[in-house]
Amino acid sequence: MKLFRTDQIKQIDGMTIKEEPISSVDLMERAAGQVVRWYMSKFERSSRVFIFIGPGNNGGDGLAIARLLESNRYDTIVYYVEFTEKTSDDWKKNLNRLKSETKVPVNYLSSIDKFPVIASDEIIIDAIFGSGLTRPADGLAADVILNLNRVGATIISIDIPSGLFGEDNTHNVSDRIITADYTLSFHFPKLAFLFPENAAYTGEWEVLPIGLSANAIRKTNSSYFISEKSDVAPLLKKRKKFDHKGVFGHGILFAGSWGKMGAAVLGASAALRTGIGLITCHVPLDGVAIIQNAIPEAMVDPDKNEKHLSEIGNTFSFNAVGIGPGLGTEPESQKALHKILTKCKRSIVMDADALNIISLNEDWLPLIPEGTILTPHPKEFERLAGKTENSYLRLLRQIQLSVDYKCVIVLKGAYTSITTPAGNVFFNSTGNPGMATAGSGDVLTGILLSLLAQGYTPENAAVLGVYLHGLAGDIAAEEACYESIIASDIIKCLPKAFNKIREIG
């Protein structure tokens, strides 16, 4: 699914109105109908509904919603936050329809002294500002937002929480933004919904389809995407009857150090469960027995050092290289990584301590081979690229780093962002908080190593691997609970994840 900036969504709306053709007020009616259908599936008629509207088309949505709710026997009352006398044409049309077709009271809230008493068991629908807002709410609107947040009632925001900007909230003011329990976005999520600091404002968000033009969507260029099942299924390669293990690649995993051999075990196990033909683990000498006991299917290439890695040997006989899990940052291990950066001609995935070593040697960044996949969590990325004020600015820096060094960066977290050398961003739609557990990243490294060894491009390996990893985590959560998931559960659920993807292929 493409993601668009708020100005692009406005353009797509306009193209839909022109191409379908449909009037803008009828498109608004379509959106309101979707909201009301959603609302009726969630809430009983026992709670009074307070709808707060602004003067623009978001307020027009609120007026149409009020009319449709009343026609379905919901007790509804409208409050117009009157901070301007200018209202949109569609707003006026919907106000006239509301007054002529219903008995819904419309109150003009011209000062905060007129703010109503709202019980905590009543419902608030927020339709004050839409996604076109470009400066922080102020004056009466800011006062109303502050009061709404204090009520303690359930808040449902229409399209976007009032006061939130669609993309960059660097210069926004936090207490002038609605803190919604639900946000119902029309046809696309807003980019801002995918950043952790905005979760307090959006609450649980859902996308409601409103029939925007497929042609308009196709013609409108975007660098932002959300990876969904239908996007990932075509990437999955099909195995042929006469294929053998040599067809599916041989990967080498440089991992483990004294006390951290579990990282190597998890990475190699995940690689095998993801379909790699052969896996060799290059581990410290003292880790050989651990690998061969834990993973009989894996081969071992022992390092001469007992406790940490000090060499890399020949990587030319392998299809792909993974390095980092449990590696440590010993000087000898740093030299070994430097050799990989300068000598290795194979696809590489770098994680954990491999990234930390790069952070300790900033002049090594230009040495990263083209097409390498880097998989930092936020702190590791911060050490690589420096601190940023918020997630939007961090994403811009992530994009620039991918472009500058021609690498794929997988920034792990909710809605993991994958940036490519072309400047594209793929947000992942799978995964859950239960995956925030030790070793989860090592599993992802193994999955990506496996896909690279099997011949997937770095971009496709990243998009498919991250989706597969998150989906296996979702299956693990269904079978247990968030609190109980451990990294090996994700590995165990990989077969079911593959099958789920194939169901829609």
C-alpha positions, 0 to 999 in steps of 0.5 A, spaced: 500 500 500 502 506 498 502 512 503 501 519 501 503 526 504 496 530 506 497 534 500 497 528 496 491 525 499 487 532 497 490 531 490 487 524 490 480 526 493 480 532 487 482 527 482 476 522 484 471 527 484 473 529 477 474 522 474 468 518 478 465 523 477 462 525 484 461 531 488 465 533 494 459 533 498 457 526 496 464 523 497 464 526 504 457 523 505 461 516 503 466 517 508 461 519 514 457 513 512 463 508 513 464 512 520 457 510 522 458 503 520 464 502 524 461 506 530 455 502 530 459 495 530 462 498 537 458 502 541 451 501 544 445 507 543 446 508 551 451 513 551 450 520 548 455 522 543 458 529 543 460 531 536 465 537 536 466 540 529 471 545 526 469 550 520 472 546 514 471 539 511 473 535 517 467 539 521 463 537 515 464 530 516 462 531 523 455 534 521 454 528 516 456 523 522 451 527 526 445 526 521 447 519 520 447 517 527 441 520 529 437 517 523 440 510 527 437 512 533 443 515 537 442 521 542 447 526 538 449 533 540 453 538 536 458 543 538 461 548 533 468 550 535 466 557 533 473 560 532 472 563 525 466 565 521 469 562 515 466 555 513 467 551 507 461 550 502 460 543 504 460 544 511 454 549 510 450 544 505 451 539 511 449 544 516 443 545 512 441 538 511 442 536 519 437 542 521 432 540 515 432 532 516 434 531 524 432 534 531 440 534 533 441 540 537 447 545 534 451 549 539 455 555 537 461 554 542 464 561 542 468 561 548 470 556 553 465 558 558 460 555 554 464 548 554 459 543 556 459 538 562 460 531 559 460 525 563 466 520 562 461 514 560 459 518 554 462 519 547 466 524 544 467 525 536 473 529 534 472 533 528 475 540 529 481 539 525 483 535 519 489 533 516 491 540 513 493 543 519 500 546 518 500 550 525 499 548 532 492 549 534 491 556 538 486 560 542 479 557 543 481 551 539 487 550 543 482 551 549 477 546 547 482 541 545 485 541 552 478 541 556 476 535 551 482 531 553 481 532 561 474 529 560 476 522 561 470 520 556 472 516 550 474 520 544 474 518 536 478 522 532 475 523 524 481 522 519 486 525 524 486 527 531 485 535 531 492 538 532 496 533 529 500 534 523 500 529 518 507 528 517 512 532 521 510 534 528 517 537 530 514 544 531 507 542 534 505 543 541 503 537 545 498 539 549 494 542 543 493 535 540 487 531 541 489 524 545 484 520 542 482 513 544 480 511 536 482 514 530 478 513 523 483 515 517 480 515 510 483 510 505 490 511 508 493 512 514 497 518 515 505 518 516 505 521 523 501 514 525 507 510 524 511 514 529 511 512 537 511 519 540 504 520 536 501 513 539 498 517 545 494 522 540 492 516 535 490 511 540 488 505 536 487 507 529 483 504 523 483 505 515 476 506 512 476 505 505 472 511 501 472 509 494 478 513 492 480 513 485 485 507 483 487 510 477 489 517 481 492 512 487 496 509 481 498 515 478 500 519 484 508 518 486 510 516 493 516 514 496 512 511 502 509 504 502 506 499 508 508 492 506 501 488 507 500 480 505 498 482 498 505 485 497 509 480 500 506 474 497 509 475 490 516 475 493 516 468 496 520 464 491 517 457 489 521 451 490 521 446 484 521 438 484 528 437 482 531 443 487 536 441 492 540 444 498 545 447 493 540 451 490 538 454 496 544 457 498 550 457 503 550 462 508 556 463 514 554 467 520 559 470 524 556 470 531 557 469 539 562 470 544 563 468 551 557 468 555 553 470 548 553 463 544 545 463 544 545 469 539 549 464 534 544 459 536 538 463 535 541 466 528 543 459 525 536 456 527 532 461 524 536 461 518 535 454 517 527 455 518 527 460 513 529 455 508 537 456 507 540 450 504 546 450 508 549 454 514 556 454 517 557 458 524 564 461 525 564 462 532 569 462 538 573 455 539 569 454 546 562 455 542 563 449 537 560 444 542 554 449 543 553 449 536 553 442 534 549 440 540 544 445 539 543 445 532 545 438 529 543 441 522 549 446 522 556 446 520 561 449 524 568 453 522 571 454 529 575 461 530 582 460 533 580 464 539 577 461 545 572 467 547 571 471 541 572 472 534 579 474 531 578 472 524 574 471 518 577 466 513 575 465 506 568 468 505 568 467 497 565 460 498 559 462 501 552 466 498 551 470 503 554 473 510 551 475 517 555 478 522 554 481 529 549 477 534 553 476 540 559 478 537 562 483 542 567 489 540 574 486 542 579 489 538 580 483 534 573 482 533 573 489 530 579 487 525 575 481 523 569 486 521 574 491 517 576 485 513 569 483 511 568 490 509 574 491 505 574 484 502 567 480 502 564 480 495 558 477 498 551 479 500 551 481 507 547 482 513 550 486 519 546 486 526 548 488 533 555 488 535 557 489 528 553 495 528 556 497 534 563 496 532 562 501 526 559 506 531 566 506 534 569 507 528 565 512 524 570 512 518 568 505 516 561 507 514 563 508 507 566 501 507 560 498 507 559 494 501 553 496 496 547 492 498 548 491 505 542 490 510 543 493 516 538 492 522 539 497 528 534 498 533 533 505 535 539 506 540 544 502 535 541 507 529 542 513 534 550 511 535 551 510 528 547 516 525 547 521 531 541 523 535 534 526 532 529 530 536 523 525 533 522 519 529 520 523 523 527 527 523 530 520 524 526 517 518 529 522 514 536 521 516 535 513 515 533 515 508 539 519 507 544 514 510 541 509 505 542 513 499 549 515 501 552 509 503 547 505 498 545 500 503 538 497 506 537 499 513 532 496 517 530 500 523 527 495 528 520 497 532 513 497 531 512 499 524 519 497 522 521 502 517 526 499 511 529 504 507 533 503 500 538 506 496 533 509 492 530 513 497 524 508 498 521 507 505 517 500 507 513 500 513 512 493 516 505 491 518 506 485 522 509 484 529 507 486 536 509 488 543 511 481 545 517 481 540 520 486 544 524 480 548 532 478 548 534 474 541 528 477 537 533 481 533 538 475 532 532 471 529 531 476 524 538 476 522 538 469 521 532 470 517 535 475 512 541 471 512 537 465 509 533 469 504 540 473 501 543 466 501 537 463 497 538 469 492 533 474 494 535 481 492 537 485 499 530 490 498 526 484 497 529 480 503 528 485 507 521 487 506 519 479 506 524 477 512 521 483 516 514 481 514 515 474 516 519 475 522 513 479 525 508 474 522 511 469 526 511 473 532 503 474 531 502 467 531 506 466 537 502 471 540 496 468 538 498 461 541 500 464 548 500 471 550 505 477 549 508 476 555 510 469 554 513 470 547 521 468 547 525 468 541 525 461 540 517 461 539 518 466 533 523 461 530 518 455 531 512 459 528 516 460 522 513 454 518 506 457 519 508 464 517 510 461 511 503 458 510 499 464 511 503 468 506 502 462 501 494 462 502 494 469 499 499 468 494 
